[in-house]
Amino acid sequence: MRPPIDSLNRLAKLSPLIQRKDALAAGVSSATLTRLTRDGMLIRVGRGLYQLADTEAPNSDLVEVSIRQPKGVVVLISALAFHGIGSHRASEIWLQLPINAPTPGSKWPPLRIVRSRLAEAFTEGVEVHEIGGHPVRITSLDRTIVDCFKHRRLVGLEVAVEALRERMAHRSGAQRSLQNLHRYSHLMRVARVMQPYLEALA
């Protein structure tokens, strides 16, 4: 029989973040997971989510949230941080959920829930990024900036303006086009709010 650590190493080659159900399917028991965690060979990074002690799993909090809330979308401050835009960093993960979705009960990682009743808010400008071998839904940079203007009372207008200024100052390649910014601003009904800033920074 394959030693448990060998099975976990094999899983870690597919993804540095190992789900408990995958470990069990590979023949690693719950008791073994507990023992390896206690011995420091395994790190529990979330509920039902592990990584080997000698591996580095990027953005494990985003992955954990994505696994628990597959319909959710990482937005606003968390999405800006993912794209490397702005100077603000969130102490919680900003997650958009449908208006009628139940409120997540888990306390870690901490979440800031934003609700939307627009179906397009979960498809338009939503990118799927592979993080640690897992798909994570995150708004694109242009969609994120528009969302910051839409939710300026939540994040602060200065956050939205800073992100837009940085976006406009570092235009290159496909980012030269402002088409998506204009399209998302109309979709999210903040075109009139954003227009003066777009004109001032153009």
N, C-alpha and C positions, 0 to 999 in steps of 0.2 A: 504494500500500500504506500502511496506517495506521502512523504512527511508533510504535515500541515503547512510548514513554512515554505516548502517547495510549491505547494498549491497556491499559496498567497503570492509568492514571487511571480508565478505564472499569470495570475490575475493582474498583478501590478504592472506587468508589461503591456497589458491591454489598456489599463487605466490606473494612474497612481492613486485614485480614490476607489476603494473597494467597498461595495455594498454588502451588507450582511447576508442578504438573500443569495448573492453570487458565491460568497464564501461557503455558505451552507450547501449550496448545490455542488460545490467542488469537493465536498466531503469534510470541511472544517467545521467542527461542532461549536455550539455556543459556548460550552465550557472551555474549549481550546482558545476561542477568541478572547474570552475573559482572562485566561491564564497568560496568553501572549501579551495582552495589554498590561496586565499587572507586572510582567517581567520586563516591560519596556521595549519589546520587539515590535509592538504594534501600537499605534496611536489612534484613539477614538476621537475623531474630529467632529462628530455629530451623531445624532440618533441613527443607528444602523449604518454608519459610514466610518470607514477606517482607512489608515494609510500606514505603510511600513515605516518604521522609525528612521530609516536611512534614505527615504525618498522625500521629495518636496512636491506638494500638491498645490498648484496655483489657484487662488480664489476659491478655496474649498467652501466658504460660506455661500457663495453664489451657486455652486453646484448643489449643496445641500438644500437650499431653498428651491432650486429648480426641480429637484427630485420630489420634494414634498408638494410643490405647487406647480405642476406641469402646465397649467393654463395661465400662470402668472407671467408677467414681463418685468424685467429689471428696468427701472426708469429713473429719471431726474438725477439727483445727486450721485446715486450709485452708478448710473449709466455714464455720467460725465467723468467720474473717476475711472471707469473702465476704459473710456476713450482717451484718457490722459488730458482732459480739458479742464481748465479752471483751477482755482486754488483751494476750493472747498472739499473736505473729505467727510464722509458720513460715518457716524458711529453706529448706524443701523442700515439695513438694506431697504431701499425704496422699491416697493413691489406693487405693480398695478394688477388689480384683480377685477373680474366682472362685478357689476353692481350687486348681483344676487349671490355671489360666492360666499360660502361660510368664512368667518374670520379664523385664520390659523390659530391653533391652540398652543403651538410650541413657543417656548420663551427664548430659545437660542437657535440660530442667530436672531438678534432683535430685528423686528421688521417695522417699517413705516408703510402702512397700506394706503394706496391711492385707488379709488374706485372709478370705474368708467362704465357708462351704459352704451357707448358707441362700439359697435362690432368692429369698425375699422381701426379702432385704437389698439386692437390686438393683432392686426395684420399689416397695416400700412406703416412702413418704416421700421418694422420689427425684424431684426436679424437673428439668426441662430449661430451661435459661436460654440465651437467644441472646446471645452475647458476640462482638462484632465480626462478626456475621452467621453465626456458627457455633454449633451446639447443644452445650452442655456440661451433663453430668449431675452434679447437686450435691444432696446431701441437704438436705431442708428444715430449718428451724431446730429444730423439735421433735425430729425424727429425729436431728439432729446432737447435740443435748444428750443424748439417750438413748444414742447411740453413745459419747459421752465417758464416761458412767458404765460402759458395757460394757467399754470399753478404758481404764479408769482407771489401770491399771498402765503403759500406754503414754504417756498424755497427762498423768497426774497427777490425783488426785482434786480438787485445788484448781481445776483448769481446768473440770472438770465442774460443781462447785458454783458457781463464779463465773458461768458461762454460765446455769445455772438461776436463780440469784439475779437476774441482769439480765433474764432472760425474765419472771420473776414480777413484777418491779418495774415493768415497762413494758408491762403488759397493756392492750391497746386493741382494739376491734373484734373481729375473728374470733379474735384471740389471747387473749381473755378465757377461752375454753374450754380446759380442760386435757385434753380427750378424747383428742387425738392423743398427748400425752405419755404418758398412761396406756396407750393402745393399743400404742404402740411399745415401751414398757417391758416389757409382757407378751410382745410378739413377740420382743424381743431378750433376754428372760429376765433382766431386771434390775429387775423390779418391786419385789421385796423390798429391794433395795439402795437404790432411789430413794425409796421411800415415806417414810422418816423425814425426808428433806430436803424433799420436797414438803409434808409436814405442817408442818414448821418454818417454811417460807417462805410458806405460804398466807396 
